[in-house]
Amino acid sequence: MNDENIQQKIQQKVFERLTRGNVTMRSRAYFVGRAALAILVMLVVLALSAYVLSFIMFSIHESGEQFLLGFGERGLTAFLKLFPWGTLIVDIALIFFLEWLLQSFKFGYRFSLVAVFWAVVLASMIIAALIGLTPIHNDFLEMADRGDLPVVGEMYESVRGSHEEQGVFRGTIVAIQGDTITITHEDGDHDTDDGTRTVTLPSGYSTTTFSVGERVYVFGTQGSTTIQAYGVDHLSPDQ
């Protein structure tokens, strides 16, 4: 059967479906509008994915959890426990949803699923990095602290939440004596991480690297009167 006969048969089947009313005629404007809406949805999903990814990076930095990676095996275990896995799962779901949307377009079939997936991931990472250069997360965090941020306010409040059960403490140095430092923390929420604590530095740490008034990140075990630190690192004044 030659190409001409095949084309005639296809035309005949299409004509039969049209006469039976099985095919609905659509205007060009319908398809253009549908494509525009799909592209808009894809851009929104990509922006949400990038925003969520940038928040994950912001929360790790702002909470000081990245310091745990330098505190040995204990620190790595604590870091994995504190990592925002739920938020990461949301971001992965958005990426797969966006990939599905892309594959729904005709041009999506010209590329492999793996290529589309990594293209989406790369685009999300680039946009997330650009978002990280803006003050949006800091602004949202300040709004959350004031109770003025709806919907995602709790997500931002968790950034500076108490993680004493994981051995994490933050505070401002108020005294240095021998191999111990005294830190105090008060963020106004009256939770368990507020108060004054004495921290015994681990061996090899020198108190000369610290100064009164400096904010520090402490990882250790809390005893009856002191915290035996596995590691201590410097925080920026706004962390």
N, C-alpha and C positions, 0 to 999 in steps of 0.2 A: 504494500500500500504506500503510494507516494505522498509527499507532503501536501499536495493540493487536496487529495481525498480526505486526509486527516483534518485539514482546516475546514473543509465543507461539513464533515461530521460534527466538529466542535460548534460551528455556526448553527447547524441544525438543532443540536441539543440546547444551545442557549436560546434559540428562537422558541423551541417547544416550552421551555421553562417560563419564558416571558408570556407566552399565550396562556399558559395555565395559571399565571399570576404568582409563581414561586419566586420570582426575582423582583425586588423592590428597586425602583429607579431612584437614584440619589443625585442631587445636583453637585457641581464642582465645589460650591461654597460649603456644602456639608462635609466633604472630605478634607477641605482646607481647615475648616473649624475644628474638626476632630483631631487632625494632626497638630494644630496649634495648642489645643487643650492637652493633648498627650505630652507635647514638649514642655508645656508649662508645669505639668505634674512632675515630669522628670527633673526639671530644674529645682523645683521645691524639695523633692526627695533628696537630690544631691546636696542642696544647701543644708537640709536637716542632718544628713549624714556627716557632713563636714563640721557642722556646729557641735554635734554630739562628740565627734572625735576630738575637736579642739577643747571641749570641756574636760574630757578624760585627761588630756595632757595638762590642762590648767589645774585640775584638782590634785594631780600627783605632785606638781611643783608647789602649789600654794599650801598644801598640807605638809610638805616637807618629806613625803614618803619616799622620794627618790634617794634620800640619805640612807635609807634602810639597805639599799643595795651595796653599800660600802661597809656594812657591819657584819659581814660573814654569813654563815649558813643560817644563824638565827634571824638575822636581818632579812635575808631573802625569803624565809618562811613567812615572816610577818608581812613583808611587802605583798606576797601572793594572797595572803588572807585579807589585806586591806584594799587590794586592787578593785576598782569598780567594775566587776565582771558583769553585773546586770546592765550597766550602761553600754558596755562593749557589745553585749548580745543584741541590744537595740540597734546599735550602729551596724552590726553585721547583717541583721534582718533588713535594714534600710538599703544596704548595698545589694543584697540579693534581690530585693524588690525592684530596685532600679535596673539591675541587669535584666530581670524579666521584662520590664517595660521596654528596654532597648531591643531585646530579642523579638518583641511583638511587632516591631517595625520591619518592613521589608529589608532595609539596609542592614538590619541586625543579623540576618542570615548570611551575610557575606563574611562575617568574622566568626572565629571559634568562640565558644563559651569562655574558655580560659582567657583569651585575649580581651574580651569585653569585661570580664571580671577584674582583671588587673588594671585595665584602663580606668574603670570606675574607682577602684581603690586608690590609684595614683592621683586622679582628679580630686577625690575626697581629701587626701592627705595634703595636697597643694593648697586647696581652699582652706583647710583647717589651719595650716601654718599661717596663712594670710589673716585669718580671723584672730589667731593668737597674737598678731602684731597690733591689734586694736585693743582699746580698754574695755570692750564690751563685757567680758567676764568679771573684771574687777568692779565695774559699775553694777552689774547684777548681784555680785556678792555683797556690796554695800547696801543695796536695796533689800536683799534677803535678811541682812543683819537688822535692818530697821523694821522688818515685817511688811515691806511694801512690794514684795515680788510674788504675784500669784502664780499658780500652776507649777513652776519649776523652783519655787522658793526653797522647798525642803531639800531639793537636790543640791543647791548651793550652800545651804546651812550645814549639810553633812561634810563639806570640805574641811571645816575647822572643828568637826565634832571630836568628842573625847574618845580616845582609843587606848585608854589605860589598860584594858583587859589584854591588849596585844603588847603591852610594855612600852607604849609611846607617850611621851610627855613633852610639852612645850612650855616655855616660860622665859621670864626676864631675870637675869642674874642680879641679885641684890647684895650678895656677899660672897667672898672668896677666902677660904682658909685652908691651908695645907693642901691635901688632895681632894678637897670637897668644895662644891659650890652650892649656894642656896638660890633657888629660883622661885619666882612667884608668877602666878597666872590668874588673870581676872578678865574675862571677856563679857561679863554682864549677864550671862545666861544662867548663872547659879547651878551649874551642873558639877559632876564629880571631878572635872579637871581644874576647877578653880581652887586656889589656895597656895600655900608655901611649902616647899619640899627641899630637903637636903639631898644632894646627889654626890655619891662617891665615884670619882672618875676611875676609869679602867687603867690598868698599868700601861705605861707608855705615854699617857696623856699628861701634858704640862698645863698647869693653871695659868702660865704666862701668856698662853694664846687666847685667853678669855679676859673680859673686862666687865666691871659692874655696869649695868644698864644695857648690856647686849642681850639679844634674844637668842635662845639656843633650842636645839632639837635633841631630846634625850631618848635613847632606847635602852631599856634595862629592866630589872626586876625590882618591884617595890616591896620593901620589908616593913617592919613595924614602925621604924623611925626614919629610914633613909631609902634612897633608890640606888641600887648597885648597878651602875651603868655598864653596858657593853660597848656603847659608842655615844659620842656627843659631837654635834656639828653646829655650825653657825647658821642662824636664820636671818633673813633680811628684816628690817624693822616692821614691814607691813605683813609679814607672814604669821 
